[in-house]
Amino acid sequence: MLTCCVRHLPRRLSTLKSPQCGLPLQHSGKHCSTEPGETPDPVRTLVRLCVDRHYISVGEGNAELFRRGVSCSYGPLGLELRRNLLEQWWHSVTRSSAHVFGINTVNISGDTAAGGPEQLRIVESESFQRIFEKQKVSKEQLVQMLQELLLRSPPVRKNLFKGALEQFVPSLELVNGKLPFGLAETGLCFQPSGGSANEVMQTSLVWFCSPRTSSQWLDHWSRQRLKWWRKFALSPSDFSSGDVPEEELEEVVSRGVRIMYNFPWGQEPLETLWIRGDTELLQAHKGARSKLQCREDRKSVPHVVSVTGNLDRGMMAFLSNSLQLQQRNVVTHKLSLVLKLHPTLAPVKVALDISRGATVELRQVCEGLQQELMEAEVSVWPGYLKTLPTSVEHLNAKYDEMGVLFTMMISENTLESGLLKVRSRDTTIKETMHISEIKNFLCRYISAADNI
């Protein structure tokens, strides 16, 4: 059954258009290289690489959705990158303070009338079809039937903020009624854009504090969030923060800050922080001030500081930020692409390959090492399963584009002495290491990068 998401607009019908991709792409299966003197288009280059290297899937309009920073069809590496990013975001907000608790609210409200006329709603396409098949219906009757259909249809959420407000009172017991504390959540939300509604993986922290300290907490969380984004960046200066102009503030908002990334096409927000006062909290609990009052320096209804992020756009920012051109051949001066993702975020930490003249014993060594690394939660790309011969240069270029941290080559020498070659993505230096040291080396490397 096909369903679609539409916005309820009084006395007006809107057309839903499928986004068209202006970037014709095909999966080439080859590594991307640049001829001397050639200046590649950064957006096209990034999108092509993400398709070729399993970050996003091939499909009509999929690349354009990815570029716009909304949820698209991710490939295995893209899904792993988003999982890593979500995990790091969660740790950054729940471990940064003793009183941030995770919640999970429902995706669709059961009260269909509560959404209001501007609420996005899910409507079955068959319901539209039945209405338009009716004969001898006037324009006024058609509009009325569509309005009734939309009001009967369940609304979907555009943000996670309301769920946190509803969870405020039940959460008071966790903090013994004392401020400040916060509620964190991640989940898919629908964001209207260009006549259509797109899914976005949203992150949300709702911080409850006294009215006197709300501005200080906004400054605190602004610094914390900018520091977090820059932690994983290859070029931290591309991430910045700035106050939201007064003319862009909503009625209930007294101040706002945006965390921005400087994309090749211009700046776009990754996270937005607002001081929202107590109006919406009172509305969510029908004005029951007595049960909302908390203690800090004195009893009062808390003010709300919200931190809302777009993780899909954040993924695009880190991919764009980590993409570099690197000289591959000192003679021809050919350049190749390297995706220098932060070690904590990189979807694949190590690729295992075998040299020419592979034997059953070499494959068994690779399988054993892969199992050991996977048990240590180190992600592995099993390059040794490839049966067609490939040059070492081609392998290195492929893994650099995938963002793989280390490439390890198992050879006959490994069987004899336990030694293997380890190539670093970031330095391209090859080192000899004993197979028994590999797991501890990788775990220490990733842990050290995470703690910087």
Contacts in CASP RR format, 6 or more apart in sequence:
PFRMAT RR
TARGET T0000
AUTHOR 0000-0000-0000
METHOD contacts of the structure
MODEL  1
MLTCCVRHLPRRLSTLKSPQCGLPLQHSGKHCSTEPGETPDPVRTLVRLC
VDRHYISVGEGNAELFRRGVSCSYGPLGLELRRNLLEQWWHSVTRSSAHV
FGINTVNISGDTAAGGPEQLRIVESESFQRIFEKQKVSKEQLVQMLQELL
LRSPPVRKNLFKGALEQFVPSLELVNGKLPFGLAETGLCFQPSGGSANEV
MQTSLVWFCSPRTSSQWLDHWSRQRLKWWRKFALSPSDFSSGDVPEEELE
EVVSRGVRIMYNFPWGQEPLETLWIRGDTELLQAHKGARSKLQCREDRKS
VPHVVSVTGNLDRGMMAFLSNSLQLQQRNVVTHKLSLVLKLHPTLAPVKV
ALDISRGATVELRQVCEGLQQELMEAEVSVWPGYLKTLPTSVEHLNAKYD
EMGVLFTMMISENTLESGLLKVRSRDTTIKETMHISEIKNFLCRYISAAD
NI
1 124 0 8 1.000
1 126 0 8 1.000
2 124 0 8 1.000
2 125 0 8 1.000
2 126 0 8 1.000
3 122 0 8 1.000
3 123 0 8 1.000
3 124 0 8 1.000
3 125 0 8 1.000
4 16 0 8 1.000
4 122 0 8 1.000
4 123 0 8 1.000
4 125 0 8 1.000
5 120 0 8 1.000
5 121 0 8 1.000
5 122 0 8 1.000
5 123 0 8 1.000
5 156 0 8 1.000
5 190 0 8 1.000
5 197 0 8 1.000
6 14 0 8 1.000
6 16 0 8 1.000
6 120 0 8 1.000
6 121 0 8 1.000
6 123 0 8 1.000
6 150 0 8 1.000
6 197 0 8 1.000
7 14 0 8 1.000
7 118 0 8 1.000
7 119 0 8 1.000
7 120 0 8 1.000
7 121 0 8 1.000
7 192 0 8 1.000
7 195 0 8 1.000
7 197 0 8 1.000
8 116 0 8 1.000
8 117 0 8 1.000
8 118 0 8 1.000
8 119 0 8 1.000
8 120 0 8 1.000
8 121 0 8 1.000
8 147 0 8 1.000
8 150 0 8 1.000
8 151 0 8 1.000
9 117 0 8 1.000
9 118 0 8 1.000
10 117 0 8 1.000
10 147 0 8 1.000
11 143 0 8 1.000
13 143 0 8 1.000
13 146 0 8 1.000
14 195 0 8 1.000
15 195 0 8 1.000
16 195 0 8 1.000
16 196 0 8 1.000
17 194 0 8 1.000
17 195 0 8 1.000
17 196 0 8 1.000
18 60 0 8 1.000
18 61 0 8 1.000
18 196 0 8 1.000
19 61 0 8 1.000
19 64 0 8 1.000
19 65 0 8 1.000
19 68 0 8 1.000
19 196 0 8 1.000
20 60 0 8 1.000
20 61 0 8 1.000
20 64 0 8 1.000
21 59 0 8 1.000
21 60 0 8 1.000
21 61 0 8 1.000
21 62 0 8 1.000
21 63 0 8 1.000
21 64 0 8 1.000
22 63 0 8 1.000
22 64 0 8 1.000
23 43 0 8 1.000
23 44 0 8 1.000
23 47 0 8 1.000
23 48 0 8 1.000
23 63 0 8 1.000
23 64 0 8 1.000
23 67 0 8 1.000
25 47 0 8 1.000
25 48 0 8 1.000
25 51 0 8 1.000
25 58 0 8 1.000
25 63 0 8 1.000
26 58 0 8 1.000
27 51 0 8 1.000
27 52 0 8 1.000
27 58 0 8 1.000
28 48 0 8 1.000
28 52 0 8 1.000
29 52 0 8 1.000
30 52 0 8 1.000
31 52 0 8 1.000
31 336 0 8 1.000
31 337 0 8 1.000
31 394 0 8 1.000
31 397 0 8 1.000
31 398 0 8 1.000
31 401 0 8 1.000
32 45 0 8 1.000
32 48 0 8 1.000
32 49 0 8 1.000
32 52 0 8 1.000
32 336 0 8 1.000
32 337 0 8 1.000
32 401 0 8 1.000
33 328 0 8 1.000
33 334 0 8 1.000
33 335 0 8 1.000
33 336 0 8 1.000
33 337 0 8 1.000
33 397 0 8 1.000
34 40 0 8 1.000
34 325 0 8 1.000
34 334 0 8 1.000
34 335 0 8 1.000
34 336 0 8 1.000
34 337 0 8 1.000
35 334 0 8 1.000
36 332 0 8 1.000
36 333 0 8 1.000
36 334 0 8 1.000
36 335 0 8 1.000
40 325 0 8 1.000
42 264 0 8 1.000
42 320 0 8 1.000
42 323 0 8 1.000
43 67 0 8 1.000
43 264 0 8 1.000
43 265 0 8 1.000
45 323 0 8 1.000
45 337 0 8 1.000
46 319 0 8 1.000
46 320 0 8 1.000
46 323 0 8 1.000
47 56 0 8 1.000
47 63 0 8 1.000
47 66 0 8 1.000
47 67 0 8 1.000
49 55 0 8 1.000
49 323 0 8 1.000
49 337 0 8 1.000
49 339 0 8 1.000
49 401 0 8 1.000
50 56 0 8 1.000
50 63 0 8 1.000
50 66 0 8 1.000
50 78 0 8 1.000
50 319 0 8 1.000
51 57 0 8 1.000
51 58 0 8 1.000
51 63 0 8 1.000
52 401 0 8 1.000
53 77 0 8 1.000
53 339 0 8 1.000
53 398 0 8 1.000
53 401 0 8 1.000
53 402 0 8 1.000
53 403 0 8 1.000
54 75 0 8 1.000
54 76 0 8 1.000
54 77 0 8 1.000
54 78 0 8 1.000
54 402 0 8 1.000
55 74 0 8 1.000
55 75 0 8 1.000
55 77 0 8 1.000
55 78 0 8 1.000
55 81 0 8 1.000
55 319 0 8 1.000
56 62 0 8 1.000
56 63 0 8 1.000
56 66 0 8 1.000
56 72 0 8 1.000
56 73 0 8 1.000
56 74 0 8 1.000
56 75 0 8 1.000
56 78 0 8 1.000
57 72 0 8 1.000
57 73 0 8 1.000
57 74 0 8 1.000
57 75 0 8 1.000
59 73 0 8 1.000
62 72 0 8 1.000
62 73 0 8 1.000
63 72 0 8 1.000
65 71 0 8 1.000
65 72 0 8 1.000
65 198 0 8 1.000
66 72 0 8 1.000
66 312 0 8 1.000
66 316 0 8 1.000
67 316 0 8 1.000
68 193 0 8 1.000
68 198 0 8 1.000
69 200 0 8 1.000
69 310 0 8 1.000
69 312 0 8 1.000
69 313 0 8 1.000
69 314 0 8 1.000
69 315 0 8 1.000
69 316 0 8 1.000
70 191 0 8 1.000
70 193 0 8 1.000
70 198 0 8 1.000
70 199 0 8 1.000
70 200 0 8 1.000
70 312 0 8 1.000
70 313 0 8 1.000
71 188 0 8 1.000
71 198 0 8 1.000
71 199 0 8 1.000
71 200 0 8 1.000
71 201 0 8 1.000
71 312 0 8 1.000
72 312 0 8 1.000
74 82 0 8 1.000
76 347 0 8 1.000
77 347 0 8 1.000
77 348 0 8 1.000
77 402 0 8 1.000
78 315 0 8 1.000
78 347 0 8 1.000
80 347 0 8 1.000
80 348 0 8 1.000
80 379 0 8 1.000
81 315 0 8 1.000
81 318 0 8 1.000
81 319 0 8 1.000
81 341 0 8 1.000
81 345 0 8 1.000
81 346 0 8 1.000
81 347 0 8 1.000
82 201 0 8 1.000
82 311 0 8 1.000
82 312 0 8 1.000
82 315 0 8 1.000
84 344 0 8 1.000
84 345 0 8 1.000
84 346 0 8 1.000
84 347 0 8 1.000
85 311 0 8 1.000
85 314 0 8 1.000
85 315 0 8 1.000
85 318 0 8 1.000
85 345 0 8 1.000
86 186 0 8 1.000
86 201 0 8 1.000
86 203 0 8 1.000
86 311 0 8 1.000
88 228 0 8 1.000
88 232 0 8 1.000
88 344 0 8 1.000
88 345 0 8 1.000
89 186 0 8 1.000
89 203 0 8 1.000
89 228 0 8 1.000
89 311 0 8 1.000
90 184 0 8 1.000
90 186 0 8 1.000
92 224 0 8 1.000
92 228 0 8 1.000
93 100 0 8 1.000
93 184 0 8 1.000
93 205 0 8 1.000
93 307 0 8 1.000
94 100 0 8 1.000
94 101 0 8 1.000
94 102 0 8 1.000
94 184 0 8 1.000
96 224 0 8 1.000
97 181 0 8 1.000
97 182 0 8 1.000
99 174 0 8 1.000
99 175 0 8 1.000
99 180 0 8 1.000
99 181 0 8 1.000
99 182 0 8 1.000
100 181 0 8 1.000
100 182 0 8 1.000
100 183 0 8 1.000
100 184 0 8 1.000
100 205 0 8 1.000
101 171 0 8 1.000
101 174 0 8 1.000
101 181 0 8 1.000
101 182 0 8 1.000
101 183 0 8 1.000
101 184 0 8 1.000
102 183 0 8 1.000
102 184 0 8 1.000
102 185 0 8 1.000
103 163 0 8 1.000
103 164 0 8 1.000
103 167 0 8 1.000
103 171 0 8 1.000
103 183 0 8 1.000
103 184 0 8 1.000
103 185 0 8 1.000
104 185 0 8 1.000
105 160 0 8 1.000
105 162 0 8 1.000
105 163 0 8 1.000
105 164 0 8 1.000
105 166 0 8 1.000
105 167 0 8 1.000
105 185 0 8 1.000
107 156 0 8 1.000
107 157 0 8 1.000
107 188 0 8 1.000
108 122 0 8 1.000
108 154 0 8 1.000
108 155 0 8 1.000
108 156 0 8 1.000
108 157 0 8 1.000
109 115 0 8 1.000
109 154 0 8 1.000
109 155 0 8 1.000
109 157 0 8 1.000
110 154 0 8 1.000
112 121 0 8 1.000
112 151 0 8 1.000
112 152 0 8 1.000
112 153 0 8 1.000
112 154 0 8 1.000
112 155 0 8 1.000
113 151 0 8 1.000
114 155 0 8 1.000
115 155 0 8 1.000
116 155 0 8 1.000
119 155 0 8 1.000
119 158 0 8 1.000
120 155 0 8 1.000
120 156 0 8 1.000
120 158 0 8 1.000
120 190 0 8 1.000
120 192 0 8 1.000
120 197 0 8 1.000
121 150 0 8 1.000
121 153 0 8 1.000
121 154 0 8 1.000
121 155 0 8 1.000
121 156 0 8 1.000
122 153 0 8 1.000
122 154 0 8 1.000
122 155 0 8 1.000
122 156 0 8 1.000
123 149 0 8 1.000
123 150 0 8 1.000
123 153 0 8 1.000
127 149 0 8 1.000
127 153 0 8 1.000
128 149 0 8 1.000
131 142 0 8 1.000
131 145 0 8 1.000
131 146 0 8 1.000
131 149 0 8 1.000
132 142 0 8 1.000
134 145 0 8 1.000
137 145 0 8 1.000
156 189 0 8 1.000
156 190 0 8 1.000
156 197 0 8 1.000
157 189 0 8 1.000
157 190 0 8 1.000
158 189 0 8 1.000
158 190 0 8 1.000
158 191 0 8 1.000
158 192 0 8 1.000
159 189 0 8 1.000
159 202 0 8 1.000
159 204 0 8 1.000
159 308 0 8 1.000
160 185 0 8 1.000
160 186 0 8 1.000
160 187 0 8 1.000
160 189 0 8 1.000
160 202 0 8 1.000
160 204 0 8 1.000
160 308 0 8 1.000
161 204 0 8 1.000
161 206 0 8 1.000
161 280 0 8 1.000
161 306 0 8 1.000
161 308 0 8 1.000
162 284 0 8 1.000
163 185 0 8 1.000
164 182 0 8 1.000
164 183 0 8 1.000
164 185 0 8 1.000
164 204 0 8 1.000
164 206 0 8 1.000
165 206 0 8 1.000
165 280 0 8 1.000
165 281 0 8 1.000
165 284 0 8 1.000
165 285 0 8 1.000
165 304 0 8 1.000
166 284 0 8 1.000
167 183 0 8 1.000
168 183 0 8 1.000
168 208 0 8 1.000
168 281 0 8 1.000
168 284 0 8 1.000
168 285 0 8 1.000
168 292 0 8 1.000
169 285 0 8 1.000
169 291 0 8 1.000
169 292 0 8 1.000
171 181 0 8 1.000
171 182 0 8 1.000
171 183 0 8 1.000
172 294 0 8 1.000
174 181 0 8 1.000
175 181 0 8 1.000
177 294 0 8 1.000
177 295 0 8 1.000
178 294 0 8 1.000
178 295 0 8 1.000
178 296 0 8 1.000
179 208 0 8 1.000
179 209 0 8 1.000
179 210 0 8 1.000
179 294 0 8 1.000
179 295 0 8 1.000
179 296 0 8 1.000
179 302 0 8 1.000
180 207 0 8 1.000
180 208 0 8 1.000
180 209 0 8 1.000
180 210 0 8 1.000
180 213 0 8 1.000
180 217 0 8 1.000
180 296 0 8 1.000
180 302 0 8 1.000
181 207 0 8 1.000
181 208 0 8 1.000
182 205 0 8 1.000
182 206 0 8 1.000
182 207 0 8 1.000
182 208 0 8 1.000
183 205 0 8 1.000
183 206 0 8 1.000
183 208 0 8 1.000
184 203 0 8 1.000
184 204 0 8 1.000
184 205 0 8 1.000
184 206 0 8 1.000
185 203 0 8 1.000
185 204 0 8 1.000
186 201 0 8 1.000
186 202 0 8 1.000
186 203 0 8 1.000
186 204 0 8 1.000
186 311 0 8 1.000
187 201 0 8 1.000
187 202 0 8 1.000
187 203 0 8 1.000
188 199 0 8 1.000
188 200 0 8 1.000
188 201 0 8 1.000
188 202 0 8 1.000
189 199 0 8 1.000
189 200 0 8 1.000
189 202 0 8 1.000
190 197 0 8 1.000
190 198 0 8 1.000
190 199 0 8 1.000
190 200 0 8 1.000
191 197 0 8 1.000
191 198 0 8 1.000
191 199 0 8 1.000
191 200 0 8 1.000
200 310 0 8 1.000
200 311 0 8 1.000
200 312 0 8 1.000
200 313 0 8 1.000
201 310 0 8 1.000
201 311 0 8 1.000
201 312 0 8 1.000
202 308 0 8 1.000
202 309 0 8 1.000
202 310 0 8 1.000
202 311 0 8 1.000
203 271 0 8 1.000
203 307 0 8 1.000
203 308 0 8 1.000
203 309 0 8 1.000
203 310 0 8 1.000
203 311 0 8 1.000
204 306 0 8 1.000
204 307 0 8 1.000
204 308 0 8 1.000
204 309 0 8 1.000
205 221 0 8 1.000
205 306 0 8 1.000
205 307 0 8 1.000
206 304 0 8 1.000
206 305 0 8 1.000
206 306 0 8 1.000
206 307 0 8 1.000
207 217 0 8 1.000
207 221 0 8 1.000
207 304 0 8 1.000
207 305 0 8 1.000
207 306 0 8 1.000
207 307 0 8 1.000
208 281 0 8 1.000
208 294 0 8 1.000
208 302 0 8 1.000
208 303 0 8 1.000
208 304 0 8 1.000
209 217 0 8 1.000
209 296 0 8 1.000
209 302 0 8 1.000
209 303 0 8 1.000
209 305 0 8 1.000
210 296 0 8 1.000
210 297 0 8 1.000
210 298 0 8 1.000
210 300 0 8 1.000
210 302 0 8 1.000
210 303 0 8 1.000
211 277 0 8 1.000
211 278 0 8 1.000
211 300 0 8 1.000
211 302 0 8 1.000
211 303 0 8 1.000
212 297 0 8 1.000
213 296 0 8 1.000
214 275 0 8 1.000
214 277 0 8 1.000
214 303 0 8 1.000
214 304 0 8 1.000
214 305 0 8 1.000
215 255 0 8 1.000
215 275 0 8 1.000
217 305 0 8 1.000
218 255 0 8 1.000
218 256 0 8 1.000
218 257 0 8 1.000
218 273 0 8 1.000
218 275 0 8 1.000
218 305 0 8 1.000
221 273 0 8 1.000
221 305 0 8 1.000
221 307 0 8 1.000
222 241 0 8 1.000
222 257 0 8 1.000
222 259 0 8 1.000
222 273 0 8 1.000
225 241 0 8 1.000
225 259 0 8 1.000
225 271 0 8 1.000
225 273 0 8 1.000
225 307 0 8 1.000
226 239 0 8 1.000
226 240 0 8 1.000
226 241 0 8 1.000
226 259 0 8 1.000
229 239 0 8 1.000
229 259 0 8 1.000
229 261 0 8 1.000
229 270 0 8 1.000
229 271 0 8 1.000
229 317 0 8 1.000
230 236 0 8 1.000
230 239 0 8 1.000
231 342 0 8 1.000
231 452 0 8 1.000
232 318 0 8 1.000
232 342 0 8 1.000
232 344 0 8 1.000
232 345 0 8 1.000
233 239 0 8 1.000
233 318 0 8 1.000
233 321 0 8 1.000
233 322 0 8 1.000
233 342 0 8 1.000
234 321 0 8 1.000
234 322 0 8 1.000
234 324 0 8 1.000
234 340 0 8 1.000
234 342 0 8 1.000
235 321 0 8 1.000
238 261 0 8 1.000
238 262 0 8 1.000
238 317 0 8 1.000
238 321 0 8 1.000
239 259 0 8 1.000
239 260 0 8 1.000
239 261 0 8 1.000
239 262 0 8 1.000
239 270 0 8 1.000
239 317 0 8 1.000
240 259 0 8 1.000
240 260 0 8 1.000
240 262 0 8 1.000
240 267 0 8 1.000
241 257 0 8 1.000
241 258 0 8 1.000
241 259 0 8 1.000
241 260 0 8 1.000
242 257 0 8 1.000
242 258 0 8 1.000
242 260 0 8 1.000
243 255 0 8 1.000
243 256 0 8 1.000
243 257 0 8 1.000
244 255 0 8 1.000
244 256 0 8 1.000
244 257 0 8 1.000
244 258 0 8 1.000
244 272 0 8 1.000
249 255 0 8 1.000
249 256 0 8 1.000
250 274 0 8 1.000
252 276 0 8 1.000
252 277 0 8 1.000
252 279 0 8 1.000
252 280 0 8 1.000
253 274 0 8 1.000
253 275 0 8 1.000
253 276 0 8 1.000
254 275 0 8 1.000
254 277 0 8 1.000
255 274 0 8 1.000
255 275 0 8 1.000
256 272 0 8 1.000
256 273 0 8 1.000
256 274 0 8 1.000
256 275 0 8 1.000
257 272 0 8 1.000
257 273 0 8 1.000
258 269 0 8 1.000
258 271 0 8 1.000
258 272 0 8 1.000
258 273 0 8 1.000
259 269 0 8 1.000
259 270 0 8 1.000
259 271 0 8 1.000
259 272 0 8 1.000
259 273 0 8 1.000
260 267 0 8 1.000
260 268 0 8 1.000
260 269 0 8 1.000
260 270 0 8 1.000
261 267 0 8 1.000
261 268 0 8 1.000
261 270 0 8 1.000
261 313 0 8 1.000
261 314 0 8 1.000
261 317 0 8 1.000
261 320 0 8 1.000
261 321 0 8 1.000
263 316 0 8 1.000
263 317 0 8 1.000
263 320 0 8 1.000
264 320 0 8 1.000
268 313 0 8 1.000
269 310 0 8 1.000
269 313 0 8 1.000
270 309 0 8 1.000
270 310 0 8 1.000
270 313 0 8 1.000
270 314 0 8 1.000
270 317 0 8 1.000
271 307 0 8 1.000
271 308 0 8 1.000
271 309 0 8 1.000
271 310 0 8 1.000
272 307 0 8 1.000
272 308 0 8 1.000
272 309 0 8 1.000
273 305 0 8 1.000
273 306 0 8 1.000
273 307 0 8 1.000
273 308 0 8 1.000
274 305 0 8 1.000
274 306 0 8 1.000
274 308 0 8 1.000
275 303 0 8 1.000
275 304 0 8 1.000
275 305 0 8 1.000
276 303 0 8 1.000
276 304 0 8 1.000
276 305 0 8 1.000
276 306 0 8 1.000
277 303 0 8 1.000
277 304 0 8 1.000
278 292 0 8 1.000
278 301 0 8 1.000
278 302 0 8 1.000
278 303 0 8 1.000
278 304 0 8 1.000
280 304 0 8 1.000
281 292 0 8 1.000
281 301 0 8 1.000
281 302 0 8 1.000
281 304 0 8 1.000
282 288 0 8 1.000
282 289 0 8 1.000
282 292 0 8 1.000
282 301 0 8 1.000
285 291 0 8 1.000
285 292 0 8 1.000
289 301 0 8 1.000
292 301 0 8 1.000
292 302 0 8 1.000
293 299 0 8 1.000
293 300 0 8 1.000
293 301 0 8 1.000
294 300 0 8 1.000
294 301 0 8 1.000
294 302 0 8 1.000
318 341 0 8 1.000
318 342 0 8 1.000
318 345 0 8 1.000
319 339 0 8 1.000
319 341 0 8 1.000
322 339 0 8 1.000
322 340 0 8 1.000
322 341 0 8 1.000
322 342 0 8 1.000
322 403 0 8 1.000
323 337 0 8 1.000
323 338 0 8 1.000
323 339 0 8 1.000
323 340 0 8 1.000
324 337 0 8 1.000
324 338 0 8 1.000
324 339 0 8 1.000
324 340 0 8 1.000
325 335 0 8 1.000
325 336 0 8 1.000
325 337 0 8 1.000
325 338 0 8 1.000
326 335 0 8 1.000
326 336 0 8 1.000
326 337 0 8 1.000
326 338 0 8 1.000
326 400 0 8 1.000
326 428 0 8 1.000
327 333 0 8 1.000
327 334 0 8 1.000
327 335 0 8 1.000
327 336 0 8 1.000
328 334 0 8 1.000
328 335 0 8 1.000
328 336 0 8 1.000
328 393 0 8 1.000
328 397 0 8 1.000
336 397 0 8 1.000
336 400 0 8 1.000
336 401 0 8 1.000
337 400 0 8 1.000
337 401 0 8 1.000
338 400 0 8 1.000
338 401 0 8 1.000
338 403 0 8 1.000
338 425 0 8 1.000
339 400 0 8 1.000
339 401 0 8 1.000
339 402 0 8 1.000
339 403 0 8 1.000
340 403 0 8 1.000
340 425 0 8 1.000
340 426 0 8 1.000
341 347 0 8 1.000
341 403 0 8 1.000
342 449 0 8 1.000
343 349 0 8 1.000
343 405 0 8 1.000
343 445 0 8 1.000
343 446 0 8 1.000
343 449 0 8 1.000
343 450 0 8 1.000
344 446 0 8 1.000
344 449 0 8 1.000
344 450 0 8 1.000
346 403 0 8 1.000
346 404 0 8 1.000
346 405 0 8 1.000
347 379 0 8 1.000
347 402 0 8 1.000
347 403 0 8 1.000
348 379 0 8 1.000
348 380 0 8 1.000
348 381 0 8 1.000
348 402 0 8 1.000
348 403 0 8 1.000
348 404 0 8 1.000
348 405 0 8 1.000
349 373 0 8 1.000
349 378 0 8 1.000
349 379 0 8 1.000
349 380 0 8 1.000
349 404 0 8 1.000
349 405 0 8 1.000
349 406 0 8 1.000
349 442 0 8 1.000
349 446 0 8 1.000
350 373 0 8 1.000
350 378 0 8 1.000
350 379 0 8 1.000
350 380 0 8 1.000
350 381 0 8 1.000
350 404 0 8 1.000
350 405 0 8 1.000
350 406 0 8 1.000
350 407 0 8 1.000
350 408 0 8 1.000
350 442 0 8 1.000
351 380 0 8 1.000
351 381 0 8 1.000
351 383 0 8 1.000
351 395 0 8 1.000
351 399 0 8 1.000
351 402 0 8 1.000
351 404 0 8 1.000
351 406 0 8 1.000
351 407 0 8 1.000
351 408 0 8 1.000
352 366 0 8 1.000
352 369 0 8 1.000
352 370 0 8 1.000
352 380 0 8 1.000
352 381 0 8 1.000
352 382 0 8 1.000
352 383 0 8 1.000
352 384 0 8 1.000
352 408 0 8 1.000
352 410 0 8 1.000
353 383 0 8 1.000
353 384 0 8 1.000
353 386 0 8 1.000
353 395 0 8 1.000
353 407 0 8 1.000
353 408 0 8 1.000
353 409 0 8 1.000
353 410 0 8 1.000
354 362 0 8 1.000
354 363 0 8 1.000
354 366 0 8 1.000
354 384 0 8 1.000
354 409 0 8 1.000
354 410 0 8 1.000
354 411 0 8 1.000
355 362 0 8 1.000
355 409 0 8 1.000
355 410 0 8 1.000
355 411 0 8 1.000
355 412 0 8 1.000
356 389 0 8 1.000
358 384 0 8 1.000
359 412 0 8 1.000
361 415 0 8 1.000
362 384 0 8 1.000
362 410 0 8 1.000
362 411 0 8 1.000
362 412 0 8 1.000
362 414 0 8 1.000
362 415 0 8 1.000
363 384 0 8 1.000
365 410 0 8 1.000
365 414 0 8 1.000
365 415 0 8 1.000
365 435 0 8 1.000
366 382 0 8 1.000
366 384 0 8 1.000
366 410 0 8 1.000
369 408 0 8 1.000
369 410 0 8 1.000
369 435 0 8 1.000
369 438 0 8 1.000
370 380 0 8 1.000
370 382 0 8 1.000
372 438 0 8 1.000
372 439 0 8 1.000
373 380 0 8 1.000
373 438 0 8 1.000
373 439 0 8 1.000
373 442 0 8 1.000
374 380 0 8 1.000
376 439 0 8 1.000
376 442 0 8 1.000
376 443 0 8 1.000
378 439 0 8 1.000
378 442 0 8 1.000
378 443 0 8 1.000
378 446 0 8 1.000
381 399 0 8 1.000
381 402 0 8 1.000
381 404 0 8 1.000
384 410 0 8 1.000
392 409 0 8 1.000
395 407 0 8 1.000
396 407 0 8 1.000
396 423 0 8 1.000
396 428 0 8 1.000
399 407 0 8 1.000
399 425 0 8 1.000
400 425 0 8 1.000
403 425 0 8 1.000
404 425 0 8 1.000
405 424 0 8 1.000
405 425 0 8 1.000
405 426 0 8 1.000
405 442 0 8 1.000
405 445 0 8 1.000
406 422 0 8 1.000
406 423 0 8 1.000
406 424 0 8 1.000
406 425 0 8 1.000
406 442 0 8 1.000
407 422 0 8 1.000
407 423 0 8 1.000
407 425 0 8 1.000
408 420 0 8 1.000
408 421 0 8 1.000
408 422 0 8 1.000
408 423 0 8 1.000
408 438 0 8 1.000
409 420 0 8 1.000
409 421 0 8 1.000
409 423 0 8 1.000
410 420 0 8 1.000
411 420 0 8 1.000
411 421 0 8 1.000
413 419 0 8 1.000
413 420 0 8 1.000
414 420 0 8 1.000
414 435 0 8 1.000
418 434 0 8 1.000
418 435 0 8 1.000
418 436 0 8 1.000
419 432 0 8 1.000
419 433 0 8 1.000
419 434 0 8 1.000
419 435 0 8 1.000
420 432 0 8 1.000
420 433 0 8 1.000
420 434 0 8 1.000
420 435 0 8 1.000
420 438 0 8 1.000
421 430 0 8 1.000
421 431 0 8 1.000
421 432 0 8 1.000
422 430 0 8 1.000
422 431 0 8 1.000
422 432 0 8 1.000
422 433 0 8 1.000
422 438 0 8 1.000
422 441 0 8 1.000
423 429 0 8 1.000
423 430 0 8 1.000
424 430 0 8 1.000
424 431 0 8 1.000
433 441 0 8 1.000
END
